[in-house]
Amino acid sequence: MTRLRRALALPAAALLLGLVLTACGPHAEVGPSPTPSDSATAGATASGAPPIATVPARRPVTRPTDSALAKPGTPSAVFDGNDLVLTLWGSSSCPVIVASARLEGSTLRLTPAPPTSQMCTMDLGPHEQRVGLPAGASPDAIAAVVLEDPAGPDVQVELAR
């Protein structure tokens, strides 16, 4: 009797494992796969069920071409009330942070904070920050924005009005 149990146990276990795996598998209908255009436009599948996801049609990306703000790598700024919204480009993990701003005539001079000693990624990404204007300064009185660079020449910032 023990031999019979052993002999039946192995096929029974294999059959049970097969049933479990079949129940866990995908429940797809057998037939031709829909083409991408069919799945993007069809409102229901062949079985009448709603589609799992629809793929939107590609739309062209429009970018402003006559603005310095659209040029990757170009420092730019725009006024928002009495704040200057400054966009600088550089490492996304070590952005340049403005420590102070002072007005010299009609030029707003921005002094960056010292760089950190951490490792930085070598990518080029935008970093936006708000810079408060010095006391008594008006956006109308500012004609140019300059970012001071202690390691080299100062950087002229494109000022959008």
Residue pairs with C-beta under 8 A, 6 or more apart in sequence:
29 46
29 47
31 46
34 42
34 45
34 46
36 55
39 51
39 54
39 55
40 54
40 55
40 56
40 57
42 51
43 50
43 51
44 50
44 51
45 51
63 70
64 70
67 160
68 74
68 76
68 158
68 160
69 76
69 78
69 87
69 158
69 160
72 89
72 124
72 126
73 89
73 124
74 89
74 158
75 86
75 87
75 88
75 89
75 147
75 155
75 156
75 157
75 158
76 86
76 87
76 157
76 158
76 159
76 160
77 84
77 85
77 86
77 87
77 145
77 157
77 158
77 159
77 160
78 84
78 85
78 159
78 160
78 161
79 85
79 139
79 142
79 161
80 130
81 139
82 132
82 133
82 137
82 138
82 139
83 130
83 131
83 132
83 133
84 101
84 108
84 130
84 131
84 132
84 133
84 139
84 145
85 128
85 129
85 130
85 131
86 98
86 110
86 128
86 129
86 130
86 131
86 145
86 157
87 126
87 127
87 128
88 95
88 96
88 126
88 127
88 129
88 147
89 124
89 125
89 126
89 127
90 96
90 124
90 125
90 127
91 120
91 121
91 122
91 123
91 125
92 121
92 123
92 125
92 127
93 118
93 119
93 120
93 121
94 115
94 116
94 118
94 120
94 121
95 127
95 129
96 112
96 113
96 115
96 127
96 147
97 112
97 113
97 129
98 110
98 111
98 112
98 113
98 129
98 131
98 147
99 111
99 112
99 113
100 110
100 111
101 108
101 109
101 110
101 111
101 131
101 132
101 133
101 134
102 108
102 109
102 111
102 134
103 109
103 133
103 134
103 137
103 141
103 142
106 141
106 142
106 143
106 144
107 142
107 143
107 144
107 145
107 146
108 133
108 134
108 137
108 142
108 144
108 145
108 146
109 146
109 148
109 154
110 131
110 145
110 146
110 147
110 148
110 157
111 148
112 147
112 148
112 149
112 150
133 139
133 142
142 159
143 159
144 156
144 157
144 159
145 156
145 157
145 159
146 154
146 155
146 156
146 157
147 154
147 155
147 157
148 154
149 155
